[in-house]
Every structure is written in C-alpha cells, then in structure tokens.
Amino acid sequence: MSRPPSFTPPPGARAHRLRTPRGEFAVIDAGTAVKGTVLLVPGFTGSKEDFIALHEPLAEAGYRSVAVDGRGQYESPGAERDEAPYAQAELAKDLLAQAAAVGDGSPLHLVGHSLGGQISRAAVLRDATPFASLTLMASGPAQISADQQQRVKLLRDALAVMDMEQVWDAIQAMETPEETATGALDEGLDDRSDLRRRWLATTPAQLIATGRQLCAEPDRVAELAAVDLPKHVLSGERDDTWPIPVLDDMAVRLRAHRTVIRGAEHSPNTDRPKATADALIGFWDGVGARVTER
C-alpha cells in the first residue's frame, strides 16, 4: 500500500472534480502549463495523493500537474460490486476522457504508476494522439511477480467474504512493527486515519477487478514499441512487484529513456519525490527540445 507523506494538497494546488463525458473524477490540480501539462495515474490501492510531493517541484519547473483518482479509487465514485466498469478497456476510456478534459493546448505528458502504468499503456494503444510522452513508473511489461500474485489473491479472497473495514483490520494485524512505524509516523502521517479513510472509500469491485488484471496482464511491449511516442521507464532500485532486470529489459525493448531512482523501491514518487520529479522534468524538457528542433 502506497503511503504518501500527506493527504493535504500543497500551497497553490486545488482539489476539485474533473467533469468528463464518462463521469466526474476527483483530482488535485497544481501549477501553470508554461511548458506542458502532466496527467498522473495512481496504482493499485493508491490514489491521487501518491503524487502529492511532486506538484511543487513540477510547478516550479513550468509544468501543470493533474493527479487523478480513477473510477472507484478513493474520492472518485464507482460501482461497489459490479466489476464490469473496471475492465481495463473501460479504465483506458476513462483515462482518455480525463486527458481530453485537462487538455489546455499545451503538450500533455502521461505518467502511470504500477497498475496506472498498465492502464496508461492501454489508453495509449487505443489512442496516442492526446499525448506528448508516456512514463511507466514502476510498471512492468506483463503480470506481476509470483509473490505479489499470491498477495493479490489473498486480498481478493478476503474481499469475497469480508467488508472493507474487516479487511483493513486484517491487513494491519499482519504488518510488522517496522512497517507500522515507518508507514504511518516517520513519513509524516500523525496516524493511519488518512490511509484508513482512503481504503474504506475505495470500492471492493475495483480492487477485485484490477487485482485480477495485474495477475493476468499479457506482454504488450511490442505493440507499445510500435507507437511513435517518446517513452520513459522509471523505477526505484529495488522492486518486488516487477524485478528491476524485467524493467531494464522492457526499456530496451521499448527503446525508452531509463531512470533508476537510488534509495527508492516500488513507489519512487513517495520514497524519493525530489529525485523522481527531477528525472521526470529532465525527460519532458528533453522531449520538448526535440519537438522544437523539428
């Protein structure tokens, strides 16, 4: 479970509802699009707050950043038990609708973290024209690792017989003291109330459907490599969801720019936000320079 340093938007950012033809989505919107706009898509069990520490450095560099809760994630509404709206194709259509709604005439860069990367890939494969670049952040070429598949299966099985509050209590009971301390206190959260509130607001059907997708995602790297779009593979230096050699190989197959954030694991956006922001800015600035040269 991702652990953002805060659930409070930074100065200059605003939380609001993004209206699209596919419904309204909760977003945090920051900065002015001097150089471009960035659409930030969170991962499994995550939310728009996972990118909260990126908004200020991106704004200072001239980028507007819009982080979104997907359908059924945290503050975006979604069906409680019907899994159909959470099929990957439907979530990709949601993302394209979000892209259209945030479009302001500036280059639009897409960043997807983990599950959000695979949804972003699906959206780009459906229609790449809205986007100036794609960054896959800690998001691999196919299904997640065997160990993580077992964890997702346990979660799906639990959600079939327990409500979200009961599952939350079970997750807390299974965490080690070290995870409890570093997850809640050392990263700036006074307690776990924000994390608990996010968990309880996320719909079970969304978790079940997207968890199944993570365990069965096919390798679509060749399809993505054929799309004429600048690509960036960014990760921490350790990752137990998709091992680093797997991400390295994917970057080669995509002919993508590759960044490894030292001292970060599966969530470089929360583990090392300044280094992550610097890497993203450097990539986008380079994309902008290439476009200008043309």
Disulfide bonds with the S-S distance in Angstrom:
none
